[in-house]
Amino acid sequence: MDFYGNLLTPHALSTLKMYLDEDMSLMEIAQEQGVSRQAVHELILRSERQLNEYEEKLGLLERFRRMKAALNLCESRLESARQALDEAEEALKQIKED
């Protein structure tokens, strides 16, 4: 929902948040909204389908995941390079002392 939630109607977004984030049951949502449990269920299914279609077409979530993985790899390699540099500096220091 973080990427495409705002593309839903305010009502659909609110309903999904109640269901997913607040862990409310379909019946609890239905009572709060004054509609049937079935209406809530259908809205949630439609909304999830719509979010999946947005991801299929736009691919923002997948792109974000790939970028995050690449960033993590870069950070890991940078840390390894820093450690290697520290070791090389220490070795050079010892050579100079000898």
DSSP file (Angstrom, degrees, kcal/mol; ACC not computed):
  #  RESIDUE AA STRUCTURE BP1 BP2  ACC     N-H-->O    O-->H-N    N-H-->O    O-->H-N    TCO  KAPPA ALPHA  PHI   PSI    X-CA   Y-CA   Z-CA
    1    1 A M     >        0   0    0      0, 0.0     4,-2.4     0, 0.0     5,-0.3   0.000 360.0 360.0 360.0 -22.6    0.0    0.0    0.0
    2    2 A D  T  4  +     0   0    0      1,-0.2     4,-0.2     2,-0.2     0, 0.0   0.867 360.0  36.1 -60.0 -36.4    2.9    2.3    0.5
    3    3 A F  T  4 S+     0   0    0      1,-0.1    -1,-0.2     2,-0.1     3,-0.1   0.870 136.4  14.0 -86.5 -38.6    3.6    2.7   -3.2
    4    4 A Y  T >4 S+     0   0    0      1,-0.1     3,-2.3     2,-0.1     4,-0.4   0.429  90.1 104.5-120.8  -1.5    0.1    2.7   -4.7
    5    5 A G  G >< S+     0   0    0     -4,-2.4     3,-1.7     1,-0.3    -3,-0.1   0.842  78.4  58.6 -54.8 -38.1   -2.3    3.2   -1.8
    6    6 A N  G 3  S+     0   0    0     -5,-0.3    -1,-0.3     1,-0.3    -2,-0.1   0.585  93.8  67.5 -71.6  -7.8   -3.0    6.8   -2.6
    7    7 A L  G <  S+     0   0    0     -3,-2.3    -1,-0.3     2,-0.1    -2,-0.2   0.607  88.9  82.6 -83.6 -12.4   -4.2    5.7   -6.1
    8    8 A L  S <  S-     0   0    0     -3,-1.7    39,-0.0    -4,-0.4    -3,-0.0  -0.424  98.0 -90.2 -82.0 164.2   -7.2    4.1   -4.4
    9    9 A T     >  -     0   0    0      1,-0.1     4,-2.8    -2,-0.1     5,-0.3  -0.391  39.1-111.3 -66.5 154.7  -10.3    6.0   -3.4
   10   10 A P  H  > S+     0   0    0      0, 0.0     4,-2.6     0, 0.0     5,-0.2   0.888 119.8  51.3 -55.4 -39.0  -10.1    7.4    0.2
   11   11 A H  H  > S+     0   0    0      2,-0.2     4,-2.4     1,-0.2     5,-0.2   0.931 111.3  45.7 -65.0 -45.5  -12.8    4.9    1.2
   12   12 A A  H  > S+     0   0    0      2,-0.2     4,-2.5     1,-0.2     5,-0.2   0.914 114.4  48.8 -64.4 -42.3  -11.0    1.9   -0.3
   13   13 A L  H  X S+     0   0    0     -4,-2.8     4,-2.5     2,-0.2    -2,-0.2   0.925 111.7  48.9 -63.2 -44.8   -7.7    3.0    1.3
   14   14 A S  H  X S+     0   0    0     -4,-2.6     4,-2.2    -5,-0.3    -2,-0.2   0.912 111.8  49.3 -60.8 -43.6   -9.3    3.5    4.7
   15   15 A T  H  X S+     0   0    0     -4,-2.4     4,-2.2     2,-0.2    -2,-0.2   0.920 111.1  48.8 -63.9 -44.4  -11.0    0.1    4.5
   16   16 A L  H  X>S+     0   0    0     -4,-2.5     4,-3.6     1,-0.2     5,-0.5   0.903 110.1  52.2 -62.7 -40.5   -7.7   -1.6    3.6
   17   17 A K  I  X>S+     0   0    0     -4,-2.5     5,-2.1     1,-0.2     4,-1.5   0.911 109.4  49.4 -62.6 -41.6   -5.9    0.1    6.4
   18   18 A M  I  <5S+     0   0    0     -4,-2.2     6,-2.6     3,-0.2    -1,-0.2   0.920 117.8  41.2 -61.2 -42.3   -8.5   -1.0    8.9
   19   19 A Y  I  <5S+     0   0    0     -4,-2.2    -2,-0.2     4,-0.2    -1,-0.2   0.932 129.0  25.2 -73.3 -47.1   -8.2   -4.6    7.6
   20   20 A L  I  <5S+     0   0    0     -4,-3.6    -3,-0.2    -5,-0.2    -2,-0.2   0.913 131.6  30.4 -88.5 -46.1   -4.4   -4.8    7.2
   21   21 A D  I  <<S+     0   0    0     -4,-1.5    -3,-0.2    -5,-0.5    -4,-0.1   0.882 128.5  35.5 -85.2 -39.8   -2.9   -2.3    9.6
   22   22 A E  S   <S-     0   0    0     -5,-2.1    -1,-0.2     2,-0.1    -3,-0.2   0.497  98.1-133.1 -94.3  -3.6   -5.5   -2.2   12.4
   23   23 A D        +     0   0    0     -6,-0.3     2,-0.2     1,-0.2    -4,-0.2   0.833  44.6 164.7  56.9  36.8   -6.2   -6.0   12.1
   24   24 A M        -     0   0    0     -6,-2.6    -1,-0.2    -7,-0.1     2,-0.1  -0.581  36.4-117.3 -82.0 148.3  -10.0   -5.4   12.2
   25   25 A S     >  -     0   0    0     -2,-0.2     4,-2.3     1,-0.1     5,-0.2  -0.348  25.3-108.8 -77.4 164.6  -12.2   -8.2   11.1
   26   26 A L  H  > S+     0   0    0      1,-0.2     4,-2.6     2,-0.2     5,-0.1   0.892 121.4  51.5 -59.7 -39.4  -14.6   -7.9    8.1
   27   27 A M  H  > S+     0   0    0      2,-0.2     4,-2.6     1,-0.2    -1,-0.2   0.904 108.0  50.7 -66.4 -41.5  -17.5   -7.8   10.5
   28   28 A E  H  > S+     0   0    0      2,-0.2     4,-2.1     1,-0.2    -2,-0.2   0.914 113.1  46.0 -62.2 -42.5  -16.0   -5.0   12.6
   29   29 A I  H  X S+     0   0    0     -4,-2.3     4,-2.4     2,-0.2     5,-0.2   0.924 111.7  52.1 -64.9 -44.2  -15.3   -2.9    9.5
   30   30 A A  H  X>S+     0   0    0     -4,-2.6     5,-2.0     1,-0.2     4,-1.4   0.915 110.4  47.8 -59.8 -44.3  -18.8   -3.5    8.2
   31   31 A Q  H  <5S+     0   0    0     -4,-2.6    -1,-0.2     1,-0.2    -2,-0.2   0.910 112.5  48.9 -63.7 -42.1  -20.3   -2.4   11.5
   32   32 A E  H  <5S+     0   0    0     -4,-2.1    -1,-0.2     1,-0.2    -2,-0.2   0.869 118.4  39.5 -65.7 -35.8  -18.2    0.7   11.6
   33   33 A Q  H  <5S-     0   0    0     -4,-2.4    -1,-0.2    -5,-0.1    -2,-0.2   0.571 107.4-122.6 -91.7  -9.8  -19.1    1.6    8.0
   34   34 A G  T  <5S+     0   0    0     -4,-1.4     2,-0.2     1,-0.3    -3,-0.2   0.856  73.9 110.2  71.3  35.2  -22.7    0.6    8.2
   35   35 A V  S   <S-     0   0    0     -5,-2.0    -1,-0.3    -6,-0.2    -2,-0.1  -0.752  73.1 -80.8-129.5 177.7  -22.4   -1.9    5.3
   36   36 A S     >  -     0   0    0     -2,-0.2     4,-1.8     1,-0.1     5,-0.2  -0.417  32.3-119.4 -80.7 158.4  -22.5   -5.7    4.9
   37   37 A R  H  > S+     0   0    0      1,-0.2     4,-2.5     2,-0.2     5,-0.1   0.883 116.8  55.7 -59.1 -39.5  -19.6   -7.9    5.6
   38   38 A Q  H  > S+     0   0    0      1,-0.2     4,-2.7     2,-0.2    -1,-0.2   0.877 103.6  53.6 -62.5 -39.5  -19.8   -9.0    2.0
   39   39 A A  H  > S+     0   0    0      2,-0.2     4,-2.2     1,-0.2    -1,-0.2   0.907 110.8  46.5 -62.8 -41.7  -19.5   -5.4    0.8
   40   40 A V  H  X S+     0   0    0     -4,-1.8     4,-2.5     2,-0.2    -2,-0.2   0.933 111.9  51.1 -64.8 -45.7  -16.3   -5.0    2.8
   41   41 A H  H  X S+     0   0    0     -4,-2.5     4,-2.4     1,-0.2    -2,-0.2   0.919 111.6  46.7 -58.5 -46.2  -15.0   -8.3    1.5
   42   42 A E  H  X S+     0   0    0     -4,-2.7     4,-2.7     2,-0.2    -1,-0.2   0.887 111.2  51.8 -65.4 -39.5  -15.6   -7.4   -2.1
   43   43 A L  H  X S+     0   0    0     -4,-2.2     4,-2.6    -5,-0.2    -2,-0.2   0.914 110.5  48.5 -63.8 -42.4  -14.1   -3.9   -1.6
   44   44 A I  H  X S+     0   0    0     -4,-2.5     4,-2.7     2,-0.2     5,-0.2   0.930 112.4  48.1 -63.9 -45.2  -10.9   -5.4   -0.1
   45   45 A L  H  X S+     0   0    0     -4,-2.4     4,-2.4    -5,-0.2    -2,-0.2   0.931 113.8  47.0 -60.8 -45.4  -10.6   -7.9   -3.0
   46   46 A R  H  X S+     0   0    0     -4,-2.7     4,-2.5     2,-0.2    -2,-0.2   0.910 113.4  48.7 -61.5 -43.1  -11.1   -5.2   -5.6
   47   47 A S  H  X S+     0   0    0     -4,-2.6     4,-2.6     2,-0.2    -2,-0.2   0.917 111.8  47.8 -65.8 -44.2   -8.6   -3.0   -3.9
   48   48 A E  H  X S+     0   0    0     -4,-2.7     4,-2.4     2,-0.2    -1,-0.2   0.904 112.3  50.5 -63.4 -40.6   -6.0   -5.7   -3.6
   49   49 A R  H  X S+     0   0    0     -4,-2.4     4,-2.2    -5,-0.2    -2,-0.2   0.912 110.8  49.5 -61.4 -43.0   -6.5   -6.6   -7.3
   50   50 A Q  H  X S+     0   0    0     -4,-2.5     4,-2.2     2,-0.2    -2,-0.2   0.909 110.1  50.1 -64.6 -42.5   -6.2   -3.0   -8.2
   51   51 A L  H  X S+     0   0    0     -4,-2.6     4,-2.1     1,-0.2    -1,-0.2   0.908 110.5  50.4 -62.5 -41.2   -2.9   -2.6   -6.2
   52   52 A N  H  X S+     0   0    0     -4,-2.4     4,-2.5     1,-0.2    -1,-0.2   0.889 108.8  52.0 -63.6 -39.0   -1.6   -5.7   -7.9
   53   53 A E  H  X S+     0   0    0     -4,-2.2     4,-2.2     2,-0.2     5,-0.2   0.902 107.6  52.1 -64.3 -40.8   -2.4   -4.4  -11.3
   54   54 A Y  H  X>S+     0   0    0     -4,-2.2     4,-3.2     1,-0.2     5,-0.6   0.925 110.9  47.8 -59.9 -43.8   -0.6   -1.1  -10.6
   55   55 A E  H  X5S+     0   0    0     -4,-2.1     4,-1.8     1,-0.2    -2,-0.2   0.909 110.1  52.0 -65.5 -41.0    2.5   -3.1   -9.6
   56   56 A E  H  <5S+     0   0    0     -4,-2.5    -1,-0.2     1,-0.2    -2,-0.2   0.897 118.7  37.1 -60.1 -40.1    2.3   -5.3  -12.7
   57   57 A K  H  <5S+     0   0    0     -4,-2.2    -2,-0.2    -5,-0.2    -1,-0.2   0.886 131.8  24.8 -80.6 -40.4    2.1   -2.2  -14.9
   58   58 A L  H  <5S-     0   0    0     -4,-3.2    -3,-0.2    -5,-0.2    -2,-0.2   0.792  78.1-156.4-100.9 -32.7    4.5    0.2  -13.0
   59   59 A G     X< +     0   0    0     -4,-1.8     4,-2.3    -5,-0.6     5,-0.2   0.735  41.0 142.1  65.8  24.5    6.8   -2.2  -11.1
   60   60 A L  H  >  +     0   0    0     -6,-0.2     4,-2.6     2,-0.2     5,-0.2   0.901  69.6  49.4 -66.4 -40.8    7.7    0.4   -8.5
   61   61 A L  H  > S+     0   0    0      2,-0.2     4,-2.4     1,-0.2    -1,-0.2   0.930 113.3  46.1 -65.2 -45.0    7.8   -2.1   -5.6
   62   62 A E  H  > S+     0   0    0      2,-0.2     4,-2.3     1,-0.2    -1,-0.2   0.906 113.0  50.3 -63.9 -41.0   10.0   -4.5   -7.5
   63   63 A R  H  X S+     0   0    0     -4,-2.3     4,-2.5     1,-0.2    -2,-0.2   0.913 110.1  50.6 -62.9 -42.6   12.3   -1.7   -8.6
   64   64 A F  H  X S+     0   0    0     -4,-2.6     4,-2.6     1,-0.2    -2,-0.2   0.915 110.0  50.0 -60.5 -44.1   12.5   -0.5   -5.0
   65   65 A R  H  X S+     0   0    0     -4,-2.4     4,-2.2     2,-0.2    -2,-0.2   0.905 111.5  48.0 -63.2 -41.8   13.4   -4.0   -3.8
   66   66 A R  H  X S+     0   0    0     -4,-2.3     4,-2.4     2,-0.2    -1,-0.2   0.917 113.0  48.2 -64.6 -42.9   16.1   -4.4   -6.4
   67   67 A M  H  X S+     0   0    0     -4,-2.5     4,-2.5     2,-0.2    -2,-0.2   0.896 111.2  50.5 -65.0 -39.7   17.6   -1.0   -5.6
   68   68 A K  H  X S+     0   0    0     -4,-2.6     4,-2.5     2,-0.2    -1,-0.2   0.907 110.9  48.8 -65.1 -41.4   17.5   -1.8   -1.8
   69   69 A A  H  X S+     0   0    0     -4,-2.2     4,-2.2     2,-0.2    -2,-0.2   0.911 112.1  48.9 -64.4 -41.9   19.3   -5.1   -2.5
   70   70 A A  H  X S+     0   0    0     -4,-2.4     4,-2.5     2,-0.2    -2,-0.2   0.900 111.1  50.3 -64.2 -40.7   21.9   -3.3   -4.6
   71   71 A L  H  X S+     0   0    0     -4,-2.5     4,-2.7     2,-0.2    -2,-0.2   0.916 109.6  50.3 -63.1 -43.8   22.4   -0.7   -1.9
   72   72 A N  H  X S+     0   0    0     -4,-2.5     4,-2.3     1,-0.2    -2,-0.2   0.897 110.6  50.0 -61.3 -40.3   22.9   -3.3    0.7
   73   73 A L  H  X S+     0   0    0     -4,-2.2     4,-2.6     2,-0.2    -2,-0.2   0.919 110.8  49.5 -64.0 -43.9   25.5   -5.1   -1.5
   74   74 A C  H  X S+     0   0    0     -4,-2.5     4,-2.6     1,-0.2    -2,-0.2   0.920 111.1  49.3 -60.9 -44.2   27.3   -1.8   -2.0
   75   75 A E  H  X S+     0   0    0     -4,-2.7     4,-2.2     2,-0.2    -1,-0.2   0.902 111.6  49.2 -62.2 -40.9   27.3   -1.1    1.7
   76   76 A S  H  X S+     0   0    0     -4,-2.3     4,-2.1     2,-0.2    -2,-0.2   0.924 113.1  46.0 -64.4 -45.0   28.6   -4.6    2.4
   77   77 A R  H  X S+     0   0    0     -4,-2.6     4,-2.5     2,-0.2    -2,-0.2   0.870 111.2  53.0 -67.3 -36.0   31.4   -4.2   -0.1
   78   78 A L  H  X S+     0   0    0     -4,-2.6     4,-2.4    -5,-0.2    -1,-0.2   0.910 108.7  49.6 -64.7 -41.8   32.3   -0.8    1.1
   79   79 A E  H  X S+     0   0    0     -4,-2.2     4,-2.2     2,-0.2    -2,-0.2   0.902 111.1  49.6 -63.8 -40.6   32.6   -2.1    4.7
   80   80 A S  H  X S+     0   0    0     -4,-2.1     4,-2.4     1,-0.2    -2,-0.2   0.905 110.7  50.2 -63.6 -41.1   34.8   -4.9    3.4
   81   81 A A  H  X S+     0   0    0     -4,-2.5     4,-2.5     2,-0.2    -2,-0.2   0.893 109.2  51.6 -64.6 -39.6   37.0   -2.4    1.5
   82   82 A R  H  X S+     0   0    0     -4,-2.4     4,-2.6     2,-0.2    -2,-0.2   0.912 110.4  48.5 -62.0 -42.7   37.3   -0.3    4.7
   83   83 A Q  H  X S+     0   0    0     -4,-2.2     4,-2.4     2,-0.2    -2,-0.2   0.913 111.6  49.3 -64.9 -41.8   38.4   -3.3    6.7
   84   84 A A  H  X S+     0   0    0     -4,-2.4     4,-2.5     2,-0.2    -2,-0.2   0.901 111.2  50.0 -63.9 -40.1   41.0   -4.2    4.0
   85   85 A L  H  X S+     0   0    0     -4,-2.5     4,-2.7     2,-0.2    -2,-0.2   0.911 109.7  50.6 -64.0 -42.8   42.2   -0.6    4.0
   86   86 A D  H  X S+     0   0    0     -4,-2.6     4,-2.2     2,-0.2    -2,-0.2   0.913 111.9  47.9 -60.9 -42.3   42.6   -0.6    7.8
   87   87 A E  H  X S+     0   0    0     -4,-2.4     4,-2.5     2,-0.2    -2,-0.2   0.900 111.8  49.7 -65.2 -41.0   44.5   -3.9    7.6
   88   88 A A  H  X S+     0   0    0     -4,-2.5     4,-2.6     2,-0.2    -2,-0.2   0.906 110.8  49.5 -65.2 -41.3   46.8   -2.5    4.8
   89   89 A E  H  X S+     0   0    0     -4,-2.7     4,-2.3     2,-0.2    -2,-0.2   0.900 111.1  49.7 -63.9 -40.1   47.4    0.6    6.8
   90   90 A E  H  X S+     0   0    0     -4,-2.2     4,-2.1     2,-0.2    -2,-0.2   0.917 111.5  48.6 -64.7 -42.7   48.3   -1.4    9.9
   91   91 A A  H  X S+     0   0    0     -4,-2.5     4,-2.1     1,-0.2    -2,-0.2   0.917 112.1  49.0 -63.4 -43.0   50.6   -3.6    7.9
   92   92 A L  H  X S+     0   0    0     -4,-2.6     4,-2.2     1,-0.2    -1,-0.2   0.886 109.1  53.3 -62.5 -39.5   52.3   -0.6    6.4
   93   93 A K  H  X S+     0   0    0     -4,-2.3     4,-1.7     1,-0.2    -1,-0.2   0.902 109.5  47.8 -61.9 -42.6   52.7    1.0    9.8
   94   94 A Q  H  X S+     0   0    0     -4,-2.1     4,-1.5     2,-0.2    -1,-0.2   0.877 109.3  53.3 -68.4 -36.9   54.4   -2.2   11.1
   95   95 A I  H  < S+     0   0    0     -4,-2.1    -2,-0.2     1,-0.2    -1,-0.2   0.911 109.2  49.5 -63.7 -41.0   56.7   -2.2    8.1
   96   96 A K  H  < S+     0   0    0     -4,-2.2    -1,-0.2     1,-0.2    -2,-0.2   0.849 109.1  52.4 -65.8 -34.5   57.8    1.4    8.8
   97   97 A E  H  <        0   0    0     -4,-1.7    -1,-0.2     1,-0.2    -2,-0.2   0.799 360.0 360.0 -72.8 -28.1   58.4    0.6   12.4
   98   98 A D     <        0   0    0     -4,-1.5    -1,-0.2    -3,-0.2    -2,-0.2   0.467 360.0 360.0 -77.1 360.0   60.7   -2.4   11.5
